[in-house]
Every structure is written in C-alpha cells, then in structure tokens.
Amino acid sequence: MSIFVDENTKVIVQGLTGGQGKFHGLRNRDYGTKIVGGVTPGKGGSDVEGIPVFNTVKEAVAATGATASFIVVPPRFASAAILEAAEGGITFIVCITEGIPAHDEAVTYNRLVEEFPGARLLGPNCPGIISPGKCNIGITSGDIALPGGPVGIVSRSGTLTYQALHELSQQGIGQTTCVGIGGDPVPGTNFIDCLAAFEADPETKAVMMIGEIGGSEEERAAEWIKLNMTKPVVSYIAGVTAPAGRKMGHAGAIISGSKGTAQAKMEALAAAGVHVCVNPTEAGEKMVEIVRAL
Amino acid sequence: MDLFEYQGKQYFSRFGIAVSPGDVADTVDEAVAVAERIGYPVVVKAQVKVGGRGKAGGVKLAADVDEVRLHAGNILGLDIKGHVVHRLWIEKSSDIAKEYYASFTLDRPNKTHLGMLSAQGGVEIEVVAEENPSAIAFLSIDPVRGLDLATARRWVDEAQLDEVAREQAAELLVKLYECYTVGDCDLAEINPLILTPNGTVHALDAKVTLDENASFRHPEWEEFRATETEDPREKMAKEKGLNYIGLDGTIGIIANGAGLAMSTLDVVNQVGGTAANFLDIGGGANADLMAAAMEVINSDPKVKAIFVNIFGGITRVDEVAKGVLEALSRVAITAPIVLRLDGTNAVEGRAILAPHLNDRLITEATMLDAARRAVSLANA
C-alpha cells in the first residue's frame, strides 16, 4: 500500500498552463498519474495536450472528481491557490512553490486547520510525493524510484530524497511511498504525520527519515517514535557543519542561536532508538541491511 | 535580511512605535552636527549587525561636543567581532527607570506566532530564559486572529510591567505586532524597551530581521539592501541567481539542492576536509549557471580543490557537464575539479566529460569517494 495517494488518485494541476506546471504536469501524467485537469483563471475551456483546463478549482473538481491538487504557481499567488483548492473540495494539496513569505504560510496553515480540517497540505517548497508505479505528484524523477516497497521515505530535502531513492533502488530495494515535506518553516505535513501513516501501512516495513538543521520537528518526531513506532527507522540529518544564523538554501534551514542544530536532532533520534547515520550513503547501507534481515 | 539598529528604528517609526530622536552619521563632523541639532547629552552608537557592542566600546554617552568628537572618532573604524564600524547612530540620551524586553517571532513547532515580554530587559533574553524563565511572559498568537489591545493588556499584566507603563506598553506591543506581521519580519525585538522616570515608554534598541521571501511586496526594503555589506562573492553569486554562503575551508563546493549542498559540506568534513563555501545551483540549472558557479568558486583564493556534487532531478547532468567545460574554456580554473554525477542524464553527462578527464578534472562514482579525492587533492 501507499500513503496519502494511490493509483486511483485523480489530480488537477493549478498552474498547468505555465512553463513549470506544463513540464511537471505532463511528466507526472507520463508516469501514469491520473492528471485529470488543470486550473488557470481565464483559460477555462482550453487544454494542455488533451488535459482540460478550468477557470476555478471548484469547476475542475465538479467536472473531474479530482481529490488531489498539484500547485505550481509563483509565491505571491500560492497561498490563495492553496485555500482555493481546499474550498473547492480538494483533500490532498501538494504545493512545490518556493519563496512564499513566512507570514502567509502561517496564516494559510492555520486557516486550513480551522476551516478545512479534512484537507492535507504537503509543502510548500517540497518535491512532492511519489508512490512508485502508482502516482507521482511533483518534481521527482519517476525512474529513480522502485515499486513494491518495503521502505517508506520522508524528507525535508528534495535532492537528498532523490539520493535516498537512488541508494535503495540501486540495491533492488523498493519504496512504498516517498514524501517530501519541504524545507519551509511552516510545513503543512510534518514528520509525525508521515511516520504515523507509514506505521499504519502494512506494506511499509521500515522508514527512512531525512531531516536538516532548523526548527524542532525532528526532535518532536523522535518523541513520537519512542512512544508509537514499532517499525525500524533510519535517519540522516544534513547540516552538521552548517554555520549558525544563516539560511542554508531552505528558508527553514537555519540554526537560531543554539536551537535547531543537527547534533541535537541526532541525539534525540538516537535516544528514541532510531538508527542515526552520518551521511546519505551510510543511511542507504543501513537500510539495505535492515531490509535484508526482515 | 538583518537590519542595522537605526534601520530597525526607522522601520519601527513607520508603524508608530516610539523611539529616541536621532540620526545617522558617517563622519565625526556629521556626528557633531546631529548632536548639536538634537541636544545634549547624546548616545553615540556603533552600527554593526552583531551583539555585544556596549562591551566592545561601541556605545558611549557624550555630554558635550568634545565628547562627541572623542567617542565618534574612536568608534568609527572600530572592529567589533570582525565587523568594522562605518556608521554611527546619534540619539538623544534617555533617562531610564526600568528596562523591559519585548519580541515577536515565529513559533515553528506550534505554527503560531510567539510573543515574549519581560520586566527584566536590558540583558540577553537567552540568559533570562535560562536563569529565570518565569520572568518571561510567553504569548501564543493565532496568525489568523492576530493580537488585539485587550489581549495585550492582559499580557502586560501577566508580565508584571510597572503599573504606569502598562497601557503605553500594551499599545506599543500591538504596533510592534503589526510591524512584525504587516512588515514581514522574521524577528522584531526591542531590548531594552524602557520606562523613563517621567513615565513614558519607548524603544531604546531595535533588532529586526526581514523575511526576504516577502521582498516582492516591500519595494521600500531597497534602501536596506543598499547598505548590506555583503561578501563580494556572495553578492556576485546572488546576481547570477546562485545561493552561495562563504565559509573558511579549502574545498569549493557546488551542489544542486539545499539539502545535498549541506550534506556535501558534512561529508567533506567527515573525511577530513573543510568546505570553502555552501553553493546550491538550484533546480533546473543549465550550462550557463553551472559555468557561473565555477567562476564564483574560482574567485576564492582559499579554494585548493573543487567538488561538484550533482544528483540530477530537474537539473540535467549533461547540462552540468557542458557548464563545467564552458567554465574551463572561459576562465583559467586554478584548482583541480572532482565531480560526482548521478541522476537525470548522468550517462550522457559523463560521456561529455570523458575525453577531457585528466589529473585536474576527475570523476568519482560516489559522493564519499569524490569527497575523499577532493580532500586529498586540497591537502597535496
């Protein structure tokens, strides 16, 4: 099984007529994802290589029965797009947009929680989600993922997610679902949401968790793992040598004073029984060892 | 983007937050002119983006023109923790009855805003938090609902500010929250927020960090950007659309994606090297951008070896390979280059480089092997 999405998930792309939206939307469709529509205000009635375009999410949902949306719009329009998706009845929203102001994210997140409790937001500033062989929403190259499980992956970083997929696929070890939760300070879906879903998924036998400096989501995840997780977890945290006070590429990857260091996260995870590895290769090797011993 | 104190105070003023009257000065004569205009005594304050200015001799009280000349002359050019003082803020000296602390920042775990208010200001809030956490009144604010005056009034009561200060402080806190939210700050901090003997409350310092993601709706930030004393390579990289942070080591790093770039720094460190920089070329980089990245790294005299670590996703490895060759044809790259290339079009990329490989241009199969090779070349 996969988490959050599967082979039946119908997806619309908000921003399908833009350069990025078209490129990734069509790539996702080529992968086999049910991309059933696009949304661009003012372009309703047209199509992108056979995918019908609607003016609003509401119209797209009414016409296609979509339950998921892939948002590829510039930062200044992203918050409104996320809320429009939720208002339109979408329950799984993937937003890859990088560069959304933190205050907009905070307001949008809290409005979603209060007004649309049934909707889940993945991202912003994330690579998306791929359930190999079933559904790919976002910018991950489908060919580096291997269907069949048994590993679930959850990560704050795009390229490190690809690295993890690559390390496992090369060893013939597949993935149930790979979730990129993104590198922004206010992620819609966090580590715990994904760990809980993987714990509940019978086909996922082990989880790879990739974190980085900034915030305390890894520490919170460690607490949750200690109390709830029965499946083995392998982790890697990037940024051990990152200087304090600098945003390391991601808006959320910053050590503030003495808070948010990689060392603190690694200690918390180790104390929770997680296999803490010091580089992506070691994490891949550890996971191979665990899966082979299952 | 961190603001200088004077910029923070100017920013506060736009939102109606009271600050001491003052102005900037870049020379001793300008400092005197400001002091004469606002009246003595004045405080001469070094404008650097680093804490501990007072202890370093960067904040001095001046009672008359001679003292202004003396202190301004001493402070201009002073090196405070590696930050050289080029600008002063001259402000009217305030009598202080009490020093408080107030700030707003994002509470990441709770996805709300966090207000911190304390009757024990004037010292580092981290120290207060450590030694006497009950002296800080924490307020969690729902970003949708915001902060209203009634809540601010309860908050100043809880923080046990002096009675006479409470109503003014509550009003100021609502304005500071507006500055924080409408002004798109990551941090808006006043330490100290003071009560004067005659019962007025105002900001004696200003620490503001702006969220650069919100730049598109703040054209007025341009003036703040103009005073940024950026590392010349960081500036050069930014102009080319690269995400670069200069560090102290000897291995120039180029990677795609923030996570992989951070991870590359770590791996280099693990095998006994030190990174000269963080450089993320981003997603979908083309040959041009890759060549620009090589040029930025090449301009750093500390760099003894270059490690290019690419996992192609949207970024195509063949484009990266073309960029490396283009950079080599455009400029004389002084350090040897080690590449690890995987992902989208990696086979094509390696094929493009194959005829050009030599002992100065090397490919390795894995990230760890490449890191080891780069470190041994840098140390050779």
Interface residues (C-beta under 8 A of the other chain):
Chain A: P75 R76 G99 I100 P101 A102 H103 D104 A106 V107 Y109 N110 R111 E114 P127 I139 T140 S141 I144 S155 R156 S157 G158 T159 L160 T161 Y162 Q163 H166 G183 P185 V186 I210 E212 I213 G214 G215 S216 E217 R220 Y236 A238 G239 V240 T241 A242 P243 R246 M248 G249 H250 A251 G252 A253 G257 S258 A262 V278 N279 P280 T281
Chain B: L106 R108 P109 K111 T112 H113 E126 D142 P143 V144 T181 D184 D186 D211 N213 A214 F216 R217 N243 I245 L247 A255 N256 G257 A258 G259 L260 A261 M262 S263 L265 D266 V267 V268 N269 Q270 A275 F278 D280 G283 F311 G312 G313 I314 D342 G343 T344 T366 M367 L368
